[in-house]
Amino acid sequence: MSGKKGVHFGGGNIGRGFVAEFLHNSGYEVVFVDVMDSIIESLQKTKHYTVTEIGPDGETTFNIDNYRALNSKHEMEKVIEEIATADVVTCAVGPNILKFIAEPIAKGIEARKKKEPLAVIACENAIGATDTLRGFIEQKMKEETKSNIKDLARFANSAIDRIVPIQDKDAGLNVKIEKFYEWCVESEPFKPADPPQIKGVHYVEDLQPYIERKLFTVNTGHATAAYYGYQKGKKYIHDVLEDKELHDIVQNALKETAHLITMKHDHISTEEQQDYVQNIVQRISNPVLKDNVERVGRAPLRKLSRKERFINPAAHLAEMGEKYDCLLGSIEMALRFQDVEGDDESFELTKKLKSMDATAATKDITGLEESHALFKDVKEVVEKVQKSMS
């Protein structure tokens, strides 16, 4: 089939309900790649599925078709061939899985059959995810391909923001997703050519402010609500934010990150950031989303890591000599998210806290160096949590 083609790694809800929706609406044929037999089989058997956007003003439903699906466990050669003839490769697999999808992308780039370079855009909840993916891809490449990479592929980081709540039990491939979205992609890597035409993507010169604003507001606020809510036995995020005490705790953590964002990024004014914060709090308070506290809190080790939503902004604030007490509260609640059914990382967290002393656990879990301005305070929080476990 001629026309534009996007290969997308990850057949999950973000893949089907956000990335594929945008590619589909921009005239791309979408080729899904995953290792989950059940998802790939369903996509292969079904010619279309629906995406329902839910917002305060009701629901809108879209029909998604013009896609194919491949299982990279069994059909690696086909995946490589698809990449060799694609216009765009995207992924929404989780930052820890990037290293596993690098090889087929590397081989697809080496087998490139299109004159234009392949656009590679990782759509992950992590800073610089495309750069990370590129590092893994280059490890799998021949030297001559690497030296010639600019002619074969262009790598652009992106920041995505869209809440996917827990889906209905019998949803199948259909996805319910929040109406609000933001998908920013850096434009610089595509120059002098134009970036891929994907409706709804906002191309920006400098992605850093958008990534940090999103990570330190949406992700910090969402996870703070989840971890405090979990300790208080709340079921959904909107239940947490209806509780005045917990609502204020979330707002106070976001005051600290808002202060950081306006100090770091001159062109984001205090008023603009304040509006953004209130917009985000309103979004995550939406009862229609039925956003489960355990879902939002899952993977606490990743969320407590050095570049993530708590340690990253708290570290910046500590370096600037600014206040970060409320973020320390969020860090404590994340450390208390232990042994949660269905979340392997929460069990791993318990093991680490039980088997290491406070200094070793702080280094291991947060990635902070002992000499860092934030280390002592976080170590005290770790000690406090460890004492309450014994």
N, C-alpha and C positions, 0 to 999 in steps of 0.2 A: 504493500500500500504506500503510495507517495504521500506527501504532506508532512506535517511536523510530528515528531515523535518524542515522547518523554519516557525515560525508564525510571521507575520509582521503586526504591528499596524500602520495604516495610508495608505490609498490607493491613496494618492496624487502623484504629479510628482516625488518627491525625492524617495518615497516608490516604485513606479512602475519603475522609470527610473534609479535608482542608486542601492538601497539596494536589491530589488528583482532581478535586472539584475545580480548582483554579486552572490547572492544565487543560482539563476537559472543556471548560468555558472559553478557553483561548484557542480552541481548535486543534489541540494535540491529541494524537492517539496515545493512550497511557499503557505502558507495559509494567505490570506489578511484578516485583521479585521478592520472594520471601522463602523461609525454610519451614514455615508452619504448614504442614500438609493440609490441615482442615481449611485454612483461609484460602490457600491456592486452589484447592479442589472446588470450593464454593465459587470462587471467582471464575474458574474455568467453566463451571456448569451454568452460571447465571449470566445472562446477557446485559442486565442492567440492575442498578440498586438505587436507593433514594438517599439524599442528604436532606435532613430537616433542620433548618436554622431556627433556633428558639430565642425569642427576645421578649422584652416587656410588652411589645405590641402584638404578640401572637407568633404564629409559625409560618414559614415559607418552605415549600418542598421543591427540590430539584431532582431531575432524573439524570443519572450518570451512566453513559454507555461508551462505546468505542474504546474498549480496553481489552487487553489480554493479560494472562498471568503465567509466570514460570516459577518452578521450584528450583532454587539454586543448588539444593542438595543433590538433585538428580539430573538437572538440565543445564549444567554450567556452560557448556559450549554454546548453547542457544542464547544464554544470558550475555555472553561475550559478544556474540554476533549482533544482538540487539543494540548493545552499547556502541559497537563499531559504526552503526548506522543511525544513531539517535542524535537529536539536537540538544537535549537536556538530560542530565541525570540528577535526580533529587533523592533524598533519603529522610526517613523519620523512623529510626530504628533504636534510638537511645544512644547516648555518647559512648557507652561501654561496648557497643556492638560495631562501632565504626571500623575497628581493625579487621573484622571478619568480612566486611563487604569490599575491602580495598583491592583484593586480588582480581576479582572479575572486572572491576573498573579499570585497573591497571592494564589488564590484558585487552580489554575493549578499546582502550586508548591506543595501545600498540597496534591493534588491528584496524585502526580508523579508516573508514571508507568514504567519509564525507569530507569535502574540501574545508568547510568551516570548522573551527575548533568546537569541541564539545563543551557545553556550559555545565559545570558541576556545582551544585548548591545543596549544602547540608541544612536540613530544617530541624535542628535539635535545640533542646533547652540548655545550651551551653555556649559560653563565649568562644568565638573563633573555631567553631566545630568544623567548618570547611577546611581551615588550615590544618587542623588535627587529622582530618581524613586525607588531605593531600600528603601529609607526612607518611601515613601508612601506605598510600598508593605508590609513592616514589620508592619506598623500600622494596616493592614488588616489581620494579621496572628495570629494564636494561638501561645501562648508562647512556647509550646513544639516544634513547627515547627521552630520558630525563633532560638531556641537554637541549632537546628539541621541543620541550613540553609546550612552550607558548604557542606553537603552531598547531598543536593537537588538542589542547584543552585549556579552558579558562576557569579558575577557581574563585568563587565569590562567597564570602561569609554572608550569613543572613540572620535576622532576628524575627522569630515568629511569636505571635501572641493570639491564642484562641483557646477558650476553655472547652474541653470535651468531657461532659459529665459521664457518670456511669450509665451504660446503655440498658434499654429494656431487655428483659430476659430472652424474648423471642425475636430480637431485632435481626438476627442473621447478619447480612452484609450492610443493612441500612444503618446510617449513622445519624444520631442527634448531636447537634453542635451549636455552640453559642453564635448568635448573629454577629456580634462585634468581632473584628479581626484586625490584626496589623501584621503585614509581612514586608519587612524592609530588607533590601539586598544591596550590597555595595556595587556601585557602577564602575569604579576605577578599573578592575581587572578586565573588563570587556573592551576597553579603549584600544585602538581607535574605532573599533566596530561598535555597533549598537548592542545593548544587552538583549536577551531573549524577550520577545513580546509576550508577557504573561499578565493578563488583566487582573488588577487588584494588587500587583506587586508595586511597592514604592521604592524606586531606585534612589540611593543617597550617596553623596560623596564620602561622608564619614559615618560609619556605622556605629562606632563606639558609644556615642551618647544614647542612641536608640536601644542598643543592647543593654547598657547599664541601667537606663531608665526602666526598661521592662523587667530585667532581672531583679533589680533592687526595689521595685514597687510591686508588680504583679506577683512574682515568685516569692519575695520576702513576705508580703502581706498574706498571700494564700497559705503558705506553709506555717506562718506564725499562728494564723487562725486554726489550722488543722492540729498543730501540736498542743496548743493550749486547750482547744476543744476536746481533743482526745483525753487529756487528763481530767477534764470535767464531765466526761461521759456523753458529750454531744454527738449526734448522729451525722448531721449535715453542716456544711460551712454556713448556710444561712441561719441555722440555729445558733451557731457561735456568735454571729454578728448581731443577732437580736438580743443577746445578753449584754447589757450596758457595760459591765466590768470588762468583759472580753473584747468588746468593740473598741473600748478606749485603749486597751493594751495593743491591739493591732494598729490603731491610729498613731499611738506613741512610737512604735517601732518604725512606722513609715515617716514620722517627723524626722527621725534621725537620718534615714536614707534620703529623704527629700533635701535635707540640709547638705548632704554630701553631693548629691547630683547638681544642685545649683552652684555649689562652690567649684566643682570640677568642670562643669560645662557652661561657659559664660552665656551662651545664647539661649539657655533654658532659664527663664525668669522664675522667681519664687512663686508668682501668681499662676504661671502656666503649670508648674510642677504641682502646686496645690490643687488645681483643677483636675490634673491627671490623677492624683492620689484619690480624690473624692469619686471620680469616675470609676476607678478600679474597685474601690470599696463597694460602690453601688453594684458593679458587675458581679463581684463574688458573693454579694448578699442576695442575689436573685434566687428566690425559692424554686423557680421553674427548672433551674439547673439540677436540683437534687444532688448536689455535689458532696459525695461521701467523704467524711473526715479521714478515714483510713486510706482511701484512694489518693487524696492530696498529700498525705503524710508519708506515703510509701517511699522506700529507698532513702532512709535517713543518712546513711553513710555518704552517699553521693551529695546529698543536700548540705552536709556538714563539711564538705571538702573545701580546699583552699580557694578555688575560683568561684565558689557558689554563692548562694543568696544571703548567707549569714556572715560567714568568716570574711568574705571578700569586702563587703562594705564596712564591717566593723574594723577590719585591718586598715583600710584607708582612713577611717575616722581616727583610729588610734595614732596613726602616723602623723595626722594633722593636729593632734592634741585636742580633738573634739570629743563630745560625749557619745557613748555607745551602750549605756546601761540597758536600754530596752532590747537591743539586739542580743545582749548577753542573756536576757530572760528567754528570748526565742531559742538561743543555742541550748540553754538548759532543758527546755521542753522537748527539743529535738533529741537530746541525749536520753530523755526518759521514754522515747517512743520505742519500746523494747518488746520483743517476743510477740509481735502482732501477727496473727494468723494470716498466712498467704504472702507474707513479706519477708523474704530470706534475709535481707539486709538488717532488719530489726533484730533478728536472732544473732546475726554476726556482730552487731553493735553490742549486745549483751555480753557475748563471749570476750570481745576486746576489753570492755570495761572491767570484766571480772579477772582477766588473765594478766593485765598490765598495771604498772603503777601509774599515777596520775600524769607524770611527765611523759612517759612513753605513750600512753593512750592519747594525750593531747597532740603529740607530734604525729602519731599514726592516723588519727581520725581527721584532724584539721589540716595537716600539712604545714602548720606554722613552725617556724624555727624558734628555738628557745630564746634567741636574742631579740625577737620581734616585740614591739611595744604592746601587742595584744596578748602575748603568750601567757603572762602571769595571771591575768584575769580569767582567761578561758580555763587554764589549769585549775584554778580555784573552783570553777563551776563543775569541772570534771570530778574533782575530789568530793564535792558536795553530793553529786549524783552517786558516786561510788559508795560513799558512806551510807546513803539511804538504801542501797541495795543489799548491804551486808546484814 
